[in-house]
Amino acid sequence: MRLAVTALSLSHFRSHRRATLAFDGRPVAIFGANGAGKTNLIEAVSLLSPGRGLRRAASDDMIRRPEALGWKVAAALASFGQAHEVDTWAEPGGARQVRIDGKAATQIALGRIARVLWLVPAMDRLWIEGADGRRRFLDRATMSFDPGHAEAVLDYDKAMRERNRLLKDMVRDAHWYGAIEAQMARAGALVHAGRVAAIARLMAAQEGAQTAFPAAALALLEPEADAPVTEEALRGALSEGRARDLAAGRTLCGPHRSDLVAVWAAKGVAARDASTGEQKALLISLILANARALAEETGAPPILLLDEVAAHLDTGRRAALYDEICALGAQAFMTGTGAELFAGLAGRAQFVDVSEAAGVSAAREVEAWNAD
């Protein structure tokens, strides 16, 4: 079995007025000048999974200007022995829509037929910026194992927003809080359990792996030693903490305050204290571990989206990355400014040249780049 995009079509998406590409399941090296539209291509692929894509952009931000006609991404997907046609689109001012095999579907349904992981330059500062980015990183990994995790996160966030609104309005009547806190407790316990299980899977996938990238010891850090994590404990903590939360104007306990911490296992160095190159290597290691774990559990590695992946990697580690991707059998879409960055993939990947003229991007498959 395999998981791969076999055809991709874009209409009025970002800088691409129209683009049509066919793929054979091998890695895809996408090269071109800065601003040519390379990342826009892999952002389109990221929309084959639930959520707002690798840029976390609103639907209107993906509309090509100046036409503002709305955008559409269509893809053919080979998924665990089955073939699917996926369409996703948005009209100006409208919400993103999804259709699978001609029938309207939810974004959650995308997670059941396509597992997509990505690494983008904005994540290079993951270990030194706020915990919210690390939670999103962990939640996407968790969702790759259990697509239903996305629903638990959405339910929790929705209930928390409603509770925070009551707190800011200084509502003190307990009857207003009961049902909301019960929903938060149910969803929050699921979110926490899913994150813990995902960390265990990632750690197991790193053990014994022959890789040029450093293994990371991972842990879920709670703001308090006795932080509530079960449904019953969380419901009780929310109820008992209303006075404190009213004073703060927000909810002060729950999985929205958890943090993911990582330590370079071999050196005992916290990820936040590692060099820029070391932090990048740790991120790549976790993405590869996630992919290995999924391949073991589902029988097929996920689709990988690696934007400007060669940044901060020396020649040896870059070659090692390509070898690991090919050994894994994953369809990895990788971007870079020059084809020479992907010389180690000659004969093992498809090459796509992206160019831009007068504000319009063009993408075309080319013969494998060869140093000779």
C-alpha positions as CSV (number, residue, x, y, z in Angstrom):
1,M,0.0,0.0,0.0
2,R,1.0,3.6,-0.4
3,L,-0.2,7.1,0.2
4,A,0.5,9.6,-2.5
5,V,-0.9,12.5,-4.5
6,T,-1.0,11.4,-8.1
7,A,-2.4,14.6,-9.6
8,L,-2.8,18.1,-8.4
9,S,-4.7,21.0,-10.0
10,L,-4.8,24.6,-8.8
11,S,-7.2,27.3,-9.8
12,H,-6.7,31.0,-8.7
13,F,-4.8,29.8,-5.7
14,R,-2.3,32.3,-4.3
15,S,0.1,33.2,-7.2
16,H,-1.0,30.4,-9.4
17,R,-3.7,31.3,-11.8
18,R,-3.8,27.7,-13.0
19,A,-1.5,24.7,-12.5
20,T,-1.8,21.0,-13.3
21,L,0.8,18.4,-12.3
22,A,1.0,14.6,-12.3
23,F,3.1,12.6,-9.8
24,D,4.3,9.0,-9.7
25,G,4.7,8.6,-5.9
26,R,8.4,9.4,-5.7
27,P,9.7,12.4,-3.8
28,V,9.2,15.8,-5.6
29,A,11.9,18.4,-5.7
30,I,10.4,21.8,-6.3
31,F,12.9,24.6,-7.1
32,G,12.8,28.2,-8.2
33,A,13.6,31.7,-7.2
34,N,12.4,33.3,-4.0
35,G,8.8,34.4,-4.5
36,A,8.2,32.2,-7.5
37,G,5.4,30.3,-5.8
38,K,7.0,27.1,-4.6
39,T,5.6,27.2,-1.1
40,N,2.1,28.0,-2.6
41,L,2.3,24.6,-4.3
42,I,3.0,22.6,-1.1
43,E,0.5,24.8,0.8
44,A,-2.2,23.5,-1.6
45,V,-1.1,19.9,-0.8
46,S,-1.4,20.7,2.9
47,L,-5.1,21.5,2.4
48,L,-5.6,17.8,1.7
49,S,-5.6,17.5,5.5
50,P,-7.8,19.0,8.2
51,G,-7.2,22.6,9.3
52,R,-5.9,25.8,7.8
53,G,-2.8,24.4,6.0
54,L,0.8,24.9,6.7
55,R,0.5,28.7,6.8
56,R,-2.6,28.6,9.0
57,A,-4.1,31.2,6.6
58,A,-7.7,32.3,6.3
59,S,-9.5,31.2,3.2
60,D,-9.6,34.7,1.8
61,D,-5.9,35.0,2.1
62,M,-5.4,32.2,-0.4
63,I,-7.4,33.9,-3.1
64,R,-5.4,35.0,-6.1
65,R,-5.4,38.8,-6.6
66,P,-6.5,40.9,-8.3
67,E,-9.1,38.5,-9.8
68,A,-10.6,37.5,-6.3
69,L,-12.7,34.8,-7.9
70,G,-12.2,32.3,-5.2
71,W,-9.8,29.4,-5.3
72,K,-9.9,25.7,-5.8
73,V,-7.5,22.8,-5.2
74,A,-8.3,19.4,-6.7
75,A,-6.2,16.2,-6.2
76,A,-6.2,12.6,-7.1
77,L,-5.1,10.5,-4.1
78,A,-3.8,7.0,-3.8
79,S,-4.7,6.1,-0.2
80,F,-4.1,2.7,1.4
81,G,-5.1,0.7,-1.6
82,Q,-7.9,3.0,-2.7
83,A,-8.2,5.9,-5.1
84,H,-9.9,9.1,-4.1
85,E,-10.8,12.4,-5.8
86,V,-10.5,15.4,-3.4
87,D,-11.7,18.9,-4.1
88,T,-11.4,21.8,-1.6
89,W,-12.3,25.4,-2.4
90,A,-13.6,28.7,-1.0
91,E,-15.5,31.6,-2.5
92,P,-14.7,35.2,-1.4
93,G,-15.9,35.7,2.1
94,G,-16.9,32.1,2.4
95,A,-15.7,29.1,4.5
96,R,-13.6,26.4,3.0
97,Q,-15.5,23.5,1.5
98,V,-14.5,19.9,1.0
99,R,-15.7,17.2,-1.4
100,I,-14.4,13.6,-1.4
101,D,-15.3,11.4,-4.4
102,G,-18.0,13.9,-5.4
103,K,-19.7,14.0,-2.0
104,A,-19.6,16.8,0.5
105,A,-17.4,16.0,3.4
106,T,-16.0,17.5,6.6
107,Q,-12.3,18.4,7.0
108,I,-12.1,15.7,9.7
109,A,-12.8,13.2,6.9
110,L,-9.7,14.3,5.1
111,G,-7.6,13.0,8.0
112,R,-8.9,9.5,7.5
113,I,-7.8,9.2,3.9
114,A,-4.6,11.4,3.9
115,R,-1.9,11.7,6.5
116,V,0.2,14.8,5.8
117,L,3.1,16.1,7.9
118,W,5.1,19.3,7.3
119,L,8.1,21.3,8.3
120,V,8.3,25.0,7.3
121,P,10.8,27.7,8.1
122,A,8.5,29.4,10.6
123,M,8.9,26.2,12.8
124,D,12.6,26.7,13.1
125,R,12.0,28.8,16.2
126,L,9.6,26.3,17.7
127,W,11.7,25.5,20.7
128,I,12.4,29.2,21.7
129,E,9.1,30.9,21.1
130,G,5.7,30.5,22.8
131,A,4.2,27.2,24.0
132,D,1.2,27.6,21.7
133,G,3.3,26.7,18.6
134,R,4.6,23.6,20.4
135,R,1.1,22.5,21.3
136,R,0.0,22.9,17.6
137,F,3.0,20.8,16.5
138,L,2.2,18.1,19.0
139,D,-1.5,18.2,18.1
140,R,-0.8,17.7,14.4
141,A,1.4,14.7,15.3
142,T,-1.4,13.4,17.5
143,M,-4.0,14.0,14.7
144,S,-1.8,12.0,12.3
145,F,-2.2,9.0,14.5
146,D,-5.8,9.7,15.5
147,P,-7.8,12.0,13.1
148,G,-10.5,12.3,15.8
149,H,-8.0,14.3,17.9
150,A,-8.8,17.3,15.8
151,E,-12.4,17.1,16.9
152,A,-11.5,16.9,20.5
153,V,-9.3,20.0,20.2
154,L,-12.0,21.9,18.4
155,D,-14.6,21.0,21.0
156,Y,-12.3,22.0,23.9
157,D,-11.4,25.3,22.3
158,K,-15.0,26.1,21.5
159,A,-16.1,25.4,25.1
160,M,-13.2,27.3,26.6
161,R,-14.1,30.4,24.5
162,E,-17.6,30.3,25.8
163,R,-16.4,29.9,29.4
164,N,-13.9,32.8,28.9
165,R,-16.7,35.0,27.6
166,L,-18.7,34.3,30.8
167,L,-15.7,35.1,32.9
168,K,-15.0,38.4,31.1
169,D,-18.6,39.4,31.6
170,M,-18.3,38.6,35.3
171,V,-21.1,36.1,35.2
172,R,-21.3,34.4,38.6
173,D,-24.4,32.2,38.3
174,A,-23.1,28.5,38.5
175,H,-25.9,27.3,36.3
176,W,-24.2,29.0,33.3
177,Y,-21.0,27.1,33.8
178,G,-22.0,23.5,34.5
179,A,-22.6,22.3,30.9
180,I,-19.7,24.2,29.4
181,E,-17.3,22.9,32.0
182,A,-18.5,19.3,31.5
183,Q,-17.8,19.7,27.8
184,M,-14.4,21.1,28.5
185,A,-13.6,18.3,30.9
186,R,-14.6,15.6,28.4
187,A,-12.7,17.1,25.5
188,G,-9.8,18.2,27.6
189,A,-9.2,14.7,29.0
190,L,-9.2,13.3,25.4
191,V,-6.8,16.0,24.2
192,H,-4.4,15.2,27.1
193,A,-4.6,11.4,26.6
194,G,-4.0,11.8,22.8
195,R,-0.9,14.0,23.3
196,V,0.6,11.5,25.8
197,A,0.0,8.6,23.4
198,A,1.5,10.5,20.5
199,I,4.7,11.3,22.5
200,A,5.0,7.6,23.4
201,R,4.7,6.7,19.7
202,L,7.3,9.3,18.7
203,M,9.7,8.1,21.3
204,A,9.3,4.5,20.3
205,A,9.8,5.3,16.7
206,Q,13.2,6.9,17.5
207,E,14.5,3.9,19.5
208,G,16.8,1.7,17.4
209,A,16.4,3.8,14.3
210,Q,19.5,4.1,12.1
211,T,19.5,7.8,11.4
212,A,21.9,10.8,10.9
213,F,19.5,13.0,13.0
214,P,19.5,13.3,16.8
215,A,16.9,11.5,18.9
216,A,14.9,13.8,21.2
217,A,13.6,12.9,24.6
218,L,10.1,14.3,24.8
219,A,7.8,15.2,27.7
220,L,4.5,17.0,28.2
221,L,5.0,19.7,30.7
222,E,2.1,20.9,32.8
223,P,2.1,24.3,34.6
224,E,1.5,22.7,37.9
225,A,2.8,19.4,39.4
226,D,-0.8,18.3,40.2
227,A,-2.5,19.6,37.1
228,P,-5.8,17.9,36.4
229,V,-5.7,15.6,33.4
230,T,-8.7,13.2,33.9
231,E,-12.2,14.2,33.0
232,E,-13.3,14.1,36.6
233,A,-10.3,16.0,37.9
234,L,-10.6,18.7,35.2
235,R,-14.3,19.2,35.8
236,G,-13.6,19.6,39.5
237,A,-10.7,22.0,39.0
238,L,-12.8,24.2,36.6
239,S,-15.6,24.4,39.1
240,E,-13.4,25.1,42.1
241,G,-11.3,27.6,40.2
242,R,-14.1,29.9,39.0
243,A,-13.3,32.7,41.5
244,R,-9.7,32.7,40.5
245,D,-10.6,32.6,36.8
246,L,-13.1,35.4,37.2
247,A,-10.3,37.6,38.7
248,A,-8.0,36.7,35.8
249,G,-10.8,36.9,33.1
250,R,-9.7,33.6,31.6
251,T,-9.4,29.9,32.3
252,L,-6.2,29.1,34.1
253,C,-6.2,25.3,34.0
254,G,-6.5,22.7,31.3
255,P,-4.6,21.3,28.3
256,H,-4.4,24.7,26.7
257,R,-1.6,25.5,29.2
258,S,0.5,22.3,28.5
259,D,3.9,22.5,26.8
260,L,6.0,20.1,24.8
261,V,9.6,20.0,25.9
262,A,12.4,18.2,24.1
263,V,16.0,17.3,25.0
264,W,18.8,16.2,22.7
265,A,19.0,12.7,24.2
266,A,22.7,12.0,23.4
267,K,23.9,15.3,24.7
268,G,21.4,16.0,27.4
269,V,20.9,19.5,26.0
270,A,17.5,21.1,26.0
271,A,16.2,21.9,22.5
272,R,15.8,25.5,23.4
273,D,19.5,25.7,24.3
274,A,20.8,24.0,21.1
275,S,22.2,25.8,18.1
276,T,20.0,26.8,15.2
277,G,21.3,23.9,13.1
278,E,20.8,21.5,16.0
279,Q,17.2,22.7,16.5
280,K,16.5,22.1,12.8
281,A,18.0,18.6,13.0
282,L,15.8,17.8,16.0
283,L,12.7,18.9,14.2
284,I,13.6,16.8,11.2
285,S,14.2,13.9,13.5
286,L,10.8,14.2,15.0
287,I,9.1,14.5,11.5
288,L,10.9,11.4,10.4
289,A,10.0,9.5,13.6
290,N,6.4,10.5,13.1
291,A,6.5,9.2,9.5
292,R,8.2,5.9,10.6
293,A,5.5,5.4,13.3
294,L,2.7,6.0,10.9
295,A,4.3,3.6,8.3
296,E,4.4,0.9,11.0
297,E,0.8,1.5,12.1
298,T,-0.9,2.0,8.8
299,G,1.3,0.2,6.3
300,A,2.2,3.4,4.4
301,P,4.3,6.5,5.3
302,P,2.6,9.9,5.3
303,I,3.0,12.6,2.7
304,L,5.7,15.0,3.8
305,L,5.9,18.7,3.0
306,L,9.4,20.1,3.6
307,D,9.7,23.8,2.8
308,E,13.2,25.1,2.3
309,V,14.4,21.9,4.0
310,A,18.1,22.4,3.0
311,A,18.4,25.5,5.2
312,H,20.8,24.9,8.1
313,L,21.7,21.5,6.8
314,D,25.3,20.7,5.7
315,T,25.9,18.6,2.6
316,G,26.3,15.3,4.5
317,R,23.1,15.7,6.6
318,R,21.1,16.9,3.5
319,A,22.2,13.7,1.7
320,A,21.2,11.6,4.7
321,L,17.8,13.2,4.8
322,Y,17.2,12.3,1.1
323,D,18.4,8.7,1.8
324,E,16.0,8.4,4.7
325,I,13.0,9.7,2.8
326,C,13.7,7.3,-0.1
327,A,14.2,4.3,2.3
328,L,11.0,5.2,4.0
329,G,9.2,5.2,0.7
330,A,7.5,8.5,1.4
331,Q,6.3,11.0,-1.1
332,A,8.0,14.1,0.1
333,F,7.4,17.5,-1.5
334,M,10.6,19.6,-0.9
335,T,11.3,23.2,-2.0
336,G,14.6,25.0,-2.5
337,T,15.9,27.9,-4.5
338,G,18.1,25.8,-6.8
339,A,17.9,22.4,-8.4
340,E,21.5,21.7,-7.3
341,L,20.3,21.5,-3.7
342,F,18.5,18.2,-4.7
343,A,21.4,16.7,-6.6
344,G,21.4,13.7,-4.2
345,L,17.9,12.9,-5.5
346,A,18.8,12.7,-9.2
347,G,17.2,9.5,-10.6
348,R,15.1,9.1,-7.4
349,A,12.7,12.0,-7.6
350,Q,10.6,14.1,-9.8
351,F,11.8,17.7,-10.4
352,V,9.4,20.7,-10.8
353,D,10.6,24.1,-11.9
354,V,8.5,27.0,-10.6
355,S,8.9,30.4,-12.2
356,E,7.0,33.7,-11.9
357,A,6.4,36.5,-14.5
358,A,4.1,39.5,-14.2
359,G,2.7,38.2,-10.9
360,V,1.7,34.8,-12.3
361,S,3.4,31.6,-11.2
362,A,4.0,28.7,-13.6
363,A,5.0,25.1,-12.6
364,R,6.3,22.5,-14.9
365,E,8.0,19.1,-14.5
366,V,11.5,18.9,-15.9
367,E,14.0,16.2,-16.4
368,A,15.9,15.2,-13.3
369,W,18.7,17.7,-12.7
370,N,22.2,16.3,-13.2
371,A,25.4,17.9,-12.3
372,D,27.0,16.7,-15.5
